[in-house]
């Protein structure tokens, strides 16, 4: 099953998407993934869980892009500054990204 295509838009989301489609659609959008550690801290979960949920939210966002026929997407997910984090966190992020990218390539 596709990482991005898992789960259909619900009725409200489909209605919202159809309303959005009535207007002009961009050809390209960009996202900066930020705040996963704050999200984890606020919900009292491990940092890695925050990063995992961030990737899940990215998949949901990419589903919206597909549904809206936005086929060019840029995702800023890791900066040079992020290498200043602990080795465990960086390794966890790299492994998570690797898993998701491998899955994307298989689609």
Protein Blocks (a to p, Z undefined) as FASTA:
>chain_A
ZZklgopadfklmmmmmmmmmmccdfbdcdddehklmmmmmnopafklmmmmmmmmmmmm
mmmmmmnopabdcddfbdfklmmpcfklmmmmmmmmmmmmmmmmmZZ
